[in-house]
């Protein structure tokens, strides 16, 4: 059949269980459509067309409506099908594939068309766009809707699906979306996925979605030079994936089968770059490595004459952190800056998605000292990350980095609050000549005072001189 010429190779999986829509009052609009359809069915001889002033509204009435339907689709896999009415002219106007199917040279005169590779909700979402010019997207079905939009060449709906995915992208679903973006040939989405995976690698590798990816995506992640993760985390993630793959292949999840399903991908894990303690207590005792491999890696760690290894011995480069410095100078005066358990805080926003990894803080202005810092990042008053950490100040006016456990994803055009409560030498450096806007590479930061600040820090001066981030 003509439609088969345009089919995408493989239907997608869903990355998330949360649901949202892109239209306001979706349920009310659907109820109106259903009510209109039933009333029209009861009054098919009446002038229902006069009730709707625009062609869009009149077309909307025909969405999922048996009246005047001249084709039906049996949508979904066997055992989960749904029979949906359609109108050839409307569908052909909205999709070149439907046009070829109904009016092209290879058109077949069929009253019923079976579509087993598209889920009914996603097919309905595509039809609603064609009939009503409305886009309703749900996190549960957006990938399947993108698949339908690609298959039937509905580019504006496909673009809306990609925008939805980019907006909802996080470490939890980045690996799954990476595999799907490659399948759908969406390079912009692929790049966004890599940005998240690189910056929040340990969160992405430990996510449930990581175990759902295919072997090609696994290998591309394991090869990644800029992966910002400890190699032991990479190793554990690969084993978790192997266990899931055994289940998909209906194999017992034994050590031997895990090694089999990993295949040559095992050599993409840079085991020789692990900390010796991690290797000895983890990878060496996992059973996945052969005795010869384990012995050779131990010799690699300890012997002067190192053996040849199939594993890469060069550490990953990871990501280079960037620093946004918001003061033009710093100063200190006797008794000028004291902490006493009070909070120093500042609000900031960015124009591009970044990942805040930590803060740069000042230290003592009268010799070396140790500080305890409680650092926190909030969005609209809700904590996103916090950590209590100690750092050493050498008495210079330099800034000293303190890090969150994991980088925090920061969305553009939203204000976030960076806070710190310091405990240590009361006489410290502080910033002066603060800037409300700072350009760091391709990212613009904006700063404004925070109501959480109870110790004098603001835009013009104070503490939290630097935001450390990945972009």
N, C-alpha and C positions, 0 to 999 in steps of 0.2 A: 504494500500500500504506500501511497506517496508520503504519508507522515513518517514512515520508517526511515526515509532518507535523511531526516533531520534529527534523528534521535541522539541524545547524549548517551555515552557508553554505559553509564552506571547510575542508578538512583542513589541519593545521598542518605546518610544517617543523620539523626538529630543530635545536637550538642547540648541541649539544655532542657530543663523541665519547667522553667518559669515562662510566663505568657504575658504579652502586652500587645497593644494594637497601635496603628498609626493614624486611626481616624477617631474623631470625637463622637460619642453617643452611638457606638457601633450597634449595640443591641437594639436601641430604639429604631435605628435605620432599618435593621433587618426585619423587625416586627412590622414596620410600615410597609416594607416590600411584600412581606407575607400577607398582610391584611389586604393590600392592593390586589395581589394576585388572586386571593380568594374572592374578593368582591368582583373583580373583573370576570373571573370564571363564572360567577353567578349572574353577571349582567353582560354577557358577551355580546348581546345585541345592542347594548346602550352605547352612547358616545363617551366611552371612558377616556379616549384620547384628549377630549376637551378639558379633562381635569388637570393635565400636566402641560405647562406652557413651553417647555424646551424639549428638543429631541433627546437630550441626555436623560431627562426624567422619564420620557416614554420608553426609551430603551431599557432603563433600569427596571421598569415594570416587568419586562420580559425575562429578566434574569431568573434562572431556575424555575421557569414557568412553562407548563405544558401547553398553554394556548399558542397555537400557530407553530409549535415545535415541529421541525421537519427532519431532525436527526436526534438520536439518543446515544449517550456514551455509557458503557459499562466500565466503571473506573475502579481500580484497586486490584490487589492480588486475589487469587481464588480463596473463597471463604470470607473475604472482607470487601466485596464489591458494593458499589452503589450506582443505581441507574439514574442518569441525569439528562434532562431535556436540553436541547440546543437549537439555535436558529442559524442556519448556514450563512446567511448574508451577514449577520452581525459578527459572527466568528471570523469570517473571511476578511472583513474590514479591519479586524483587530490583529490578525496574524497571517503572515505570508504562508505559513505551513497549512493552516486551515484553508486558505485560498487555493493552494495547490491541491489539497485533499478534495475539495468540493467542486472547484471550477477549472483546475489545471488539466493539462493533456493526459495525465495519468489518473484523473479523478475516477473514483468508483462510486456507483450509485448504491450506497448502503444506508439502510435506515438505522442500523445499530453498529457502533464502533467500539471495540474492546480496547481498553488502555490499562494493562495490568501493572505497568511500571510506575504509575503515579498514584499517590494516595488521594482519596476523595476530597479531604479538606483543602489540599493544595490545588487540586484541579478547580475546585469551587472558587478559591481565592483568585486564581488566574481568570476565570470566567467573570467574576465580579468586576475585576479591573476592566475587562474588555467591554462588558455591558454598561457598567455604572461609572467608569473612570474613577473608581475608589480603590485604595490600596489598604487592605487589612492584613497585617502581618503578625504572626505569633512566633515566639522563640521556639516553640515545639515543632513548628512546621515550616519555618522560613527557608531552611535548606531544601526541603522537598518542593516548596513553591519556586525557589530559584531554579531547581531542576526542571520543573514544568515550563517556566518562562524561557529557559534556554532551549528546551526541546521544541517548543512551538514558536520560538523567535518573537518574543514580546519584550523588546529591549528596555523600555522604560520601567516595566515591572521588575526585570532582572536587576536594573541599576538600583531600584528602591530596596530590593532584597540585600544587595551588597552593602548599601549604606546602613541598613538595619544591622547587619552582621558586624560592620566596622564599629558601630556605636555600642553594641553589646559585647564587643571583644574583651576578654579578660584572660588571666592565666588559666582559669578553669576550662575554657573551651578553645584556647588558641591552637592546640595541637590538632584537634579534630577539624577546626576550620582551616588550618593549613592544608590538610589532606584534601579537603573539599575544594578549596580555592585553586589548588593545582588541577584537580579534576575539571573544574569549570573554566579554567584558563582565565583567572581574574588576578592579574599581576599586582594591582594595587592592594587588594585584600591579602594576597600572599605576603607582601612587604610588611603590612600592618601586623600580621601574625608573627612574622620573624622578629619584629621590634619587641613585641610582648614576650615571646619565648626567650629571646636573648636576655632581656632585662630582668625578667622574673622566672629564670630558668628552673630554679628549684621548686617553685610553686607549680609551674607548668608540668614538670616531670613527675610530680607527686599527685597530679590531678587524676580523677577517674577517667577523664577523656583520653589521657595519654595511652591507656591500655586499649583503646578502640581504634587506633590508627593502623594503617596498612604497613607492610614491611618496607615499602619504598620511602614512606614518610619517616618511619623509624630511622632508616639509614641516613636520610638527609639531616635529621636532628643530631644523630650521633657524630656526623662529620662536621658539624657546625663549629667553626673556629672561634666565634664570638659568644659561645654559650657561657653564660655567667653562673657557673655552678661548680661545686666540688665534684671531682670525678667519682667519688664513692656514691653520691646521689645519682649520677648518670648510670652507674652500674646497677644500683638497686632498682631504678626505673626500668632498665632493660629486662631485668629478671621478672618484674611485675608484668611487663608486656608479654614476655614469653609464656608466663602462666596463663594469661588470658588467651593467647594464641593457641595454646594446647587445647583449651576448652572449645575454641572455635573450630579446631580441626578434630574434635572428639578424641583427643589423646589424653591418657593419664598425665597429670602435671608432674612427672618425675624429673629429676635433675637431667637425666639423659635426653628426655624429650624437649626440655627447655633449651638445651644446647643445640639440638637438631633444628628447632624452629628459628632460633637466632641465626644459625648458619654463619656466614662470613661477617655478619654484623657485629659479632662478638669482638672482632679485631678493630672495630671503630671506636671501642671504649678505650680510653688512654690509661689503662690500668697501671703502667709503670710510673705515671705522674701522680698517683695517689700518695698521700702521707703513708709512710711505712706502717704505722700503727693501724690505719684504716685497711690497708691491704692484708696485714697479718690477721686481724680480727674479723674481717669481712670477706673480701673476694677470695682469699686463700682458703677459707673454710667453707665456701659456698658449695663446693663440689662441681661447679660448672666448668672450672678450669681442669685440664688434665694435670697429672702429676709432673710431667715434663715442663708444662707451661708454668706451673706454680714454682717449681725449682728454679727455672731460668729467670723468673721475675725476682725471686729472692736474691739470686746472684747479681741481677742488675742493680738492686738496691745496695748490695754490700760488697761486691767484689771489684777489685781494680780492673781486672780483665773481664769486661762485660760481654755476655753472650748476645748473639743476634736474636731479635724478637720480631714476631709478626705484628705485635701491637705497636701503635705509635708511641714514641717516647718523648715527644715534644709537648709541653703543656699548652692548653688552649690559651689564646690571647685574652679571651673574655672581652668585656667592655671597659673602655676608659671613662671614668666618671668625669663629669664637667662640674664647674663650680660657678654659681651666680653670686657675686659679691655685691652687696647692696649699699656699702658705705665707700666714700671717697677717701676717708682718713680715719685714724683711731687715735685715742688719747688716754691719759690716766691722770688722776689727781688724788691726793690724799683724802680719804674718807668720801670720795665722790660716788663710788658704786658699791652698794651692799645688797645682799640677797635675802637672808633671813627667811628662807622658805617661800618667798614670793615668786610669782610667775612672770617670766618675760615672754612676750608673745607678739607675733606679727601675722597679718593676713597677706596672702598672695594669690595671683591667678596667672595662667599662662595662655598663650594663643595656639599651642600645639600640645598634643599628648606627650607627657614626659613621665618619668618614674623617679620619685624622690627616694634617694638611698640613705640620706642622713643630713646632718647639719655640720657646718664649721663653726666652732665656738671659740671665744677668747679665753685667755687664762690669766694667771696671776701677773700683776704689775710690780711685784716686789719679791722676785726670786721664784724658784721652782716650787710647785705645789701640786697636790692631787685633788681632783674634783670628782664629785658624784653628780651625775646629771640624769634627770628624768625627762626624756624627750618624747614629744607627742605630736601627732598629726591628726587634725580633725577636719571633717567636711560638714558644714551646717550644724555644728555642735556635736556631731557623732564621731567618736574616736575611730580612726582607721588603723592606726599603728601607734604603739608606745613601747618604750624600753628604758630600763634603768641601767646605766653604764658608768664606769669610771674611766677617766682619762687623765694623763699627766701633762702638766704645763711646765715648760722649761724657763718661764719668766720672760720670754720674748713677746713681741706684739703679733706673732704669727697666729693663724687660726688652727684649731686642732679638730680633726674629724671624729665625729661620733656617728654610728651607723644603726639603722633599724635592722631587725632580723632579716627582713626581705624588702626590696624596693617596693614602693607604693605607687600604684598607677594614678596619675593625676590627669583629669579630663580638661580640655580647654574651656575658657570662658566661664569658669566657676571659681569662686573664692574658697581657699582652704586656709586653715589656721595652723601655723607652726608655733609650738610652745616648748619652753624648757624651764625647769626648776633646778637651780644650781645650788650645790652645797660644797663650800670650800673656802679658800682664802677670799675674804671680803673685798680686798683691794684688787681690782682687775681692770683690764683694758675695756674700753667701750667704743662703739662706732660713732662717727660724726659725719655730717654732710650726706645724709642718706638720700637716696634717689627713689622717686615713685615709679620709675620705669627703667629696666635694665635689659639690654640686648645681649644674649649669650648664644653665639652661633646663630642658628636659625630660629631660636626660641626667644620670645619676648616675655619678661616677667613684669607684672605690675604689683605694687605693694600698697597697702593701706593699714591704718592702725587697727588694732584688735581690742575689743572690750574685755578680752581675757587677760590682757596685760596689766598686772598690778604692781609692777616694779619699775615703770618708767620707760620701757622699750616702746619705740614707735617707729614711724617712717624716717624721721630726721636723725635719730640716734638711739643707742642702746646696744642690746645684745642680739644674738642670732645673726651674725654678719653674713653667713653663707648658707645657701641651699645647695646640697650636693645631689646631682641628678644624672640619669641616663636619658638620652634622647635618640 
